[in-house]
Amino acid sequence: MRKFVLIAAIALTAGLVLGGCSQGSDQDQQAAQQAQAITKPTSITDAKGWNAYLGQLVQKNLQGMAAQQPYAYLVTPGQTDDDKAQNDRQLQNVQDAVARGVLPGNLMAFAGPVSATTAELVVAAFKDAKPGTFKGVIVVFIGDKADEQRVTDVINPTGATFRFVQM
C-alpha cells in the first residue's frame, strides 16, 4: 500500500511539473506570435502573403466560436480564368452550405485581396438564405469599409452574428 501511495505522489508531482512547463511554453508561443505580426501584402497576386495575412486576421476573430475549427473561405482576386473558376467553385460550396444550413457555434470567415470580389461572393451566396436560419452562427467578413454595408444587409436577416474586420 505504501508503494502505491508513493507512486501516486510521484505521478502527481510529475504531472504538476510538466503542466507548469507547458503553460510557460504556451505563453512563450503567444508572445512569439504577437512579435511576428504579418503585414498586409502590397500585391494582390501574392497568394502566399495574402494567405498568411488573412489567416492571421481570422485567428484574431475566433471569439465566441464553439466548433473545433472555422470555415474559412479565401476568395481569389478573380483576375485570371483560373481565379474566376476557383471563385465559382468557392461560391458553389458556400451556396451549398447556406442551403443545408450551418450549426450554431460555427464560424464562417470570408476574406480575399480584393474586398469587392469577396463581398460579391458573400452577397451571391447568402441572397437566398431564409430568415433566421443562421442563428448562433458567426459570419466574419474581412474587407474594406466600403463593402461592409452590402454584406451586412444580406447577412443580418439570416440571424447570424456578423463581424466586420477592416483589412
C-alpha positions in Angstrom: 0.0 0.0 0.0 2.9 2.4 0.8 4.4 1.7 -2.6 1.1 2.6 -4.3 0.9 5.9 -2.3 4.5 6.7 -3.2 4.0 6.0 -6.9 0.8 8.1 -6.9 2.6 11.0 -5.2 5.4 10.9 -7.7 3.0 10.7 -10.6 1.0 13.7 -9.3 4.2 15.7 -8.7 5.5 14.9 -12.2 2.1 15.9 -13.7 2.2 19.3 -11.9 5.8 20.0 -13.0 5.0 19.1 -16.6 1.8 21.1 -16.6 3.8 24.1 -15.4 6.3 23.7 -18.1 3.6 23.6 -20.8 2.0 26.8 -19.5 5.3 28.6 -19.9 5.8 27.4 -23.4 2.2 28.4 -24.4 2.9 31.9 -23.1 6.2 32.0 -25.0 4.4 30.9 -28.2 1.8 33.6 -27.8 4.5 36.2 -27.3 6.4 35.0 -30.4 3.2 35.0 -32.5 2.5 38.6 -31.5 6.0 39.6 -32.3 5.7 38.0 -35.8 2.6 40.1 -36.9 2.3 39.8 -40.6 1.8 42.9 -42.6 -0.7 43.4 -45.5 0.8 42.4 -48.8 1.1 45.2 -51.4 0.5 43.0 -54.5 -2.9 41.3 -54.9 -1.2 38.4 -56.7 1.0 37.5 -53.7 -1.1 34.4 -52.8 1.2 33.2 -50.1 1.4 36.6 -48.4 -2.4 37.0 -48.5 -3.0 33.5 -47.1 -0.7 34.3 -44.1 -2.1 37.8 -43.6 -5.8 36.9 -43.8 -5.2 33.7 -41.8 -3.8 35.9 -39.0 -6.9 38.1 -39.1 -9.2 35.1 -39.0 -7.3 33.7 -36.0 -7.7 37.1 -34.1 -11.5 36.9 -34.6 -12.5 33.5 -33.4 -14.0 34.5 -30.1 -17.4 33.0 -29.5 -16.9 30.1 -31.8 -17.7 26.7 -30.2 -16.8 24.5 -33.2 -13.3 22.9 -33.4 -12.3 25.0 -36.5 -13.8 27.8 -38.6 -15.0 27.6 -42.2 -12.6 30.0 -43.8 -13.1 31.0 -47.4 -10.2 32.8 -49.2 -11.6 34.5 -52.3 -9.0 35.0 -55.1 -8.6 38.4 -56.9 -10.6 37.0 -59.9 -8.2 38.4 -62.5 -7.3 35.2 -64.3 -9.5 32.4 -65.7 -8.2 30.1 -63.0 -9.1 32.6 -60.3 -12.6 33.0 -61.7 -13.1 29.2 -61.9 -11.8 28.8 -58.3 -14.2 31.6 -57.1 -17.1 29.9 -58.9 -16.3 26.6 -57.1 -16.0 28.5 -53.9 -19.4 30.2 -54.5 -21.0 26.8 -55.2 -19.5 25.4 -51.9 -20.8 28.3 -49.9 -24.3 28.3 -51.6 -24.5 24.5 -50.7 -23.6 25.2 -47.1 -26.1 28.0 -46.9 -28.8 25.8 -48.4 -28.0 23.0 -46.0 -27.6 25.3 -43.0 -24.8 25.7 -40.6 -25.0 24.5 -37.0 -24.9 27.1 -34.2 -21.4 27.7 -32.7 -19.7 27.6 -36.1 -17.8 30.5 -37.7 -17.7 31.3 -41.4 -14.9 33.7 -42.4 -14.7 35.4 -45.8 -11.6 37.2 -47.0 -9.6 38.0 -50.1 -7.1 40.5 -51.5 -9.9 42.3 -53.4 -12.6 43.3 -51.0 -15.3 43.9 -53.6 -14.8 40.4 -55.1 -15.1 38.9 -51.6 -18.3 41.0 -50.9 -19.8 39.9 -54.2 -19.3 36.2 -53.3 -20.8 36.6 -49.9 -23.8 38.5 -51.3 -24.4 35.9 -54.0 -24.1 33.0 -51.6 -26.4 34.4 -48.9 -29.1 36.1 -51.1 -31.4 33.1 -50.9 -30.8 32.3 -47.2 -34.0 32.0 -45.2 -34.5 34.5 -42.4 -33.3 33.3 -39.0 -31.6 30.1 -40.3 -28.1 31.1 -39.1 -29.0 32.0 -35.5 -25.9 31.2 -33.4 -23.5 31.2 -36.4 -20.8 33.8 -36.6 -20.0 35.3 -40.0 -16.8 37.3 -40.3 -16.2 39.5 -43.4 -12.6 40.8 -43.8 -12.6 43.6 -46.3 -12.9 47.3 -46.9 -15.3 49.6 -45.1 -16.9 50.5 -48.5 -18.1 46.9 -48.8 -19.3 46.4 -45.2 -22.9 47.6 -45.6 -23.9 45.4 -48.6 -22.6 42.4 -46.8 -24.3 43.4 -43.6 -27.6 43.8 -45.4 -27.5 40.2 -46.7 -26.2 38.6 -43.5 -28.4 40.3 -40.9 -31.8 38.7 -42.0 -30.2 35.3 -41.5 -29.9 35.8 -37.8 -26.1 35.3 -37.9 -23.8 37.3 -35.7 -22.0 39.5 -38.2 -18.4 40.8 -37.6 -16.6 43.2 -39.9 -12.8 43.3 -39.9 -11.1 46.2 -41.6 -8.3 44.8 -43.9 
